[in-house]
């Protein structure tokens, strides 16, 4: 399976007894973690929340993350958007 993703929608996969996050939100805090993985929770808390660096409609062209995964029998995918992910 191949899929694309941009913005704040997230996708998790439940396989057997584990839950794995397959996407990363295109938020300023995640971009900061990618550049400096050792940021503390305090440093992250000081960053603006819900400030997205990529989303549909922000620009004429947007970079889309593409990911390929092998789907196994029994896999369950959970797509979360618009606040649902914060509740889980």
C-alpha positions as CSV (number, residue, x, y, z in Angstrom):
1,X,0.0,0.0,0.0
2,X,1.2,3.5,-0.8
3,X,-0.2,6.7,0.7
4,X,0.4,10.4,0.9
5,X,-0.1,12.8,3.7
6,X,0.2,16.5,4.4
7,X,-0.9,18.7,7.4
8,X,-2.2,17.6,10.7
9,X,-4.0,14.4,9.8
10,X,-2.4,11.4,11.4
11,X,-2.5,7.7,10.7
12,X,-1.9,4.9,13.2
13,X,-1.7,1.2,12.4
14,X,-2.7,-1.5,14.9
15,X,-0.8,-4.7,14.1
16,X,-1.2,-7.6,16.5
17,X,-0.9,-6.0,20.0
18,X,1.0,-2.8,19.0
19,X,-0.1,0.6,17.8
20,X,2.3,2.4,15.5
21,X,2.2,6.0,14.3
22,X,2.8,6.0,10.6
23,X,2.7,9.8,9.9
24,X,4.0,12.9,11.6
25,X,2.0,16.1,11.7
26,X,3.7,18.9,9.7
27,X,3.8,21.2,12.8
28,X,6.5,23.6,13.8
29,X,7.2,21.5,17.0
30,X,7.8,18.3,15.0
31,X,10.0,20.2,12.6
32,X,12.0,21.4,15.6
33,X,12.3,17.8,16.9
34,X,13.6,16.6,13.6
35,X,16.3,19.2,13.7
36,X,17.1,18.8,17.4
37,X,15.8,15.5,18.8
38,X,17.1,16.2,22.3
39,X,14.6,19.1,22.9
40,X,13.0,18.7,26.4
41,X,9.3,18.7,27.0
42,X,9.7,22.2,28.6
43,X,11.3,23.5,25.4
44,X,8.6,22.0,23.3
45,X,5.9,23.4,25.5
46,X,7.2,26.9,24.8
47,X,6.7,26.5,21.1
48,X,3.4,27.6,19.5
49,X,0.8,24.8,19.3
50,X,-1.2,24.1,16.2
51,X,1.2,26.0,13.9
52,X,1.4,24.0,10.8
53,X,4.2,24.3,8.3
54,X,2.5,22.3,5.5
55,X,-1.2,22.0,4.7
56,X,-3.4,21.9,1.6
57,X,-4.3,25.4,0.5
58,X,-1.3,27.2,2.1
59,X,0.6,27.5,-1.2
60,X,-0.1,26.7,-4.8
61,X,2.2,23.6,-4.4
62,X,2.8,21.6,-1.3
63,X,5.3,18.8,-0.5
64,X,3.5,15.6,0.3
65,X,5.1,12.8,2.3
66,X,4.7,9.5,0.6
67,X,5.1,6.2,2.4
68,X,4.9,2.6,1.3
69,X,3.8,-0.2,3.7
70,X,3.2,-3.9,3.4
71,X,-0.3,-4.6,4.6
72,X,-0.8,-7.7,6.6
73,X,-4.0,-9.6,7.3
74,X,-5.5,-8.2,10.5
75,X,-4.0,-4.7,10.2
76,X,-6.3,-1.9,11.3
77,X,-5.7,1.7,10.3
78,X,-7.0,4.6,12.3
79,X,-7.1,8.0,10.5
80,X,-7.5,11.0,12.9
81,X,-8.1,14.6,12.0
82,X,-9.5,17.8,13.5
83,X,-8.8,17.2,17.2
84,X,-9.5,13.5,17.5
85,X,-5.8,12.6,17.8
86,X,-5.5,14.7,21.0
87,X,-8.1,12.7,22.7
88,X,-6.4,9.3,22.1
